[in-house]
Amino acid sequence: MSVLELQGISKSFGAIRALSEVSLTVRPGEVIGLMGDNGAGKSTLVKIIGGNFAPSAGSIRIADRTVQFARPVEAREAGIEVVYQDLALCDNLTAAANVFLGREPTRGVGPFRVLDYGAMYRRAAELFAELKSETRPRDLVRSMSGGQRQAVAIARARLSDSRLVLMDEPTAAISVRQVAEVLDLIRRLRDRGVAVILVSHRMPDVFGVADRVVVLRRGRLVADRPAGDSSPEEVTGLITGAIEAV
Amino acid sequence: MAANTANASLDDAINRTGDGFLGRLLGRHVFWVTVAAILACLIMSVATDTFATERNLFNVTRNFAFVGIVALGMTAVIITGGIDLSVGSVMGVCGILIGVVMSAGYSFTVGAAAALAGAGAVGLINGWLIAYAGMPPFVVTLGMLSIARSLAMVFSNNKMIYDFGPDTDLLLALGGGTTFGVANPVVVLVVLALAFGFVLRWTRWGTWIYAIGGNEQAANLTGVPVRALKLSVYVLCSLTAGIAAILMVGWLGAVTTGLGQTDELRVIAASVIGGANLMGGAGTALGAVVGAALIEVIRNSLLLLGVDAFWQGTFVGGFIILAVAFERFRRR
């Protein structure tokens, strides 16, 4: 059974065709490296899967049912979480508050409900422990390193039992040591049966964790193959167009 | 055994923060402002025999209560990264509304309801234009500052109102009276401050308005109803201005269209001194109250020390800049 099945997804913005006829199947616990040059359509594809906007044509199927998302929250309810490039964190809140943002547990009677800080700290600590991150639930995000911030964003994606996590350029703006941390986080997600789509420019990161490599070029899917059967050289060629679609 | 260790380390992670209780306390802007306010009071108690008298403390607390009440609402707006410049004019129009309605022979309840309905309507218009039409808060509320003041003149024909009909005594007692020796506006301030403090810390609404101020886009992506929340803070802020206006009319015993003029600046100053950040994401209920208190203590001290009243603006203004500068240097 597939986690996600895209069939003939196209997206046009006015006269500009950002995606044409992209089909892709994601299986549980699979890490897919999504690559392509700037403007190849990676972000558009991520935003369609994440429910930021609807495709102009084509269908999205989750667990063999066709779905349509009007808002990101609906994609989340269907088990798809997005870790945005800027992480979408609030610097002025604690790690736990960020993990639970929009989904805070409350306790109380009827309409008189207060935040259940105890439950939030406990669950956030469990998630950080699961990710083997040293992030502390009560610390403000403002004072955190790039790797810790990634852990907060990924813990948020793990809060509900998501089946697919989309990560948009998670390693673009952090130090080498922190990149290793993030790649470890991705492996932990995979070990728990969560599928990951990793959007990245960085060849070593993709070949470090991905099971499959998918290449977009000018809105078209030009390659979809096991990472072991490909090479950075081939992918570079596919991205630039030096190698035609295979 | 292994499970025990795992639990212990998890508890450790839950309870540990970057710094201890003292560190967190010292890291709070509101702590330092409170220290400054207490210090100022102590110095004045020693330096003069007139400051720490019952009469003077009664006056000081009552004087800052009005600004403090509105500063609570303003702080909520500022936490979301907005601003409401119209509160002074809202006070004006609400004071006139209750005056006009009561002098026409209606009860206090009807008059107060009219004033609060007016405040709520202004808040709804502000909030809708800002949250749903996407207009900048500064511009919308600047326009409303002018509109509300002008409507106050229209409603009253720009006449002073000092006859409040059958319920005059009730109105005067509410604004000018005391409860257990404390001026009624101060009682209202304390109750509202406790309510705001509780809601900001313990409800989703509170967390969400901090989230909007911290990163509006993130709040939106995680499903926080950003627009409805923004609308709610402007309504709430206007309502606090309405409540302050009702109390103020009762205290003054008369109302003119000038009620609350330029008070928006004192209210914003109180919020900012109390730690509200105009960039959004920071501010507390306690800070709003202490900020309002500090301004009044400075004003009162200068008066008691015999400093020419012309200097008041310089000292208060200087303190606003000092408080924000202090915050900046501390963050370094």
Boltz contact constraints between the chains, C-beta under 6 A:
constraints:
  - contact:
      token1: [A, 72]
      token2: [B, 221]
      max_distance: 6.0
  - contact:
      token1: [A, 73]
      token2: [B, 223]
      max_distance: 6.0
  - contact:
      token1: [A, 88]
      token2: [B, 218]
      max_distance: 6.0
  - contact:
      token1: [A, 88]
      token2: [B, 221]
      max_distance: 6.0
  - contact:
      token1: [A, 90]
      token2: [B, 211]
      max_distance: 6.0
  - contact:
      token1: [A, 90]
      token2: [B, 214]
      max_distance: 6.0
  - contact:
      token1: [A, 90]
      token2: [B, 215]
      max_distance: 6.0
  - contact:
      token1: [A, 90]
      token2: [B, 218]
      max_distance: 6.0
  - contact:
      token1: [A, 91]
      token2: [B, 214]
      max_distance: 6.0
  - contact:
      token1: [A, 92]
      token2: [B, 214]
      max_distance: 6.0
  - contact:
      token1: [A, 92]
      token2: [B, 281]
      max_distance: 6.0
  - contact:
      token1: [A, 93]
      token2: [B, 214]
      max_distance: 6.0
  - contact:
      token1: [A, 97]
      token2: [B, 207]
      max_distance: 6.0
  - contact:
      token1: [A, 101]
      token2: [B, 211]
      max_distance: 6.0
  - contact:
      token1: [A, 101]
      token2: [B, 222]
      max_distance: 6.0
  - contact:
      token1: [A, 102]
      token2: [B, 222]
      max_distance: 6.0
  - contact:
      token1: [A, 102]
      token2: [B, 223]
      max_distance: 6.0
  - contact:
      token1: [A, 102]
      token2: [B, 224]
      max_distance: 6.0
  - contact:
      token1: [A, 104]
      token2: [B, 204]
      max_distance: 6.0
  - contact:
      token1: [A, 114]
      token2: [B, 202]
      max_distance: 6.0
  - contact:
      token1: [A, 115]
      token2: [B, 202]
      max_distance: 6.0
  - contact:
      token1: [A, 121]
      token2: [B, 14]
      max_distance: 6.0
  - contact:
      token1: [A, 125]
      token2: [B, 10]
      max_distance: 6.0
  - contact:
      token1: [A, 125]
      token2: [B, 13]
      max_distance: 6.0
  - contact:
      token1: [A, 125]
      token2: [B, 14]
      max_distance: 6.0
  - contact:
      token1: [A, 136]
      token2: [B, 13]
      max_distance: 6.0
  - contact:
      token1: [A, 136]
      token2: [B, 16]
      max_distance: 6.0
  - contact:
      token1: [A, 137]
      token2: [B, 14]
      max_distance: 6.0
  - contact:
      token1: [A, 138]
      token2: [B, 17]
      max_distance: 6.0
  - contact:
      token1: [A, 139]
      token2: [B, 17]
      max_distance: 6.0
  - contact:
      token1: [A, 139]
      token2: [B, 18]
      max_distance: 6.0
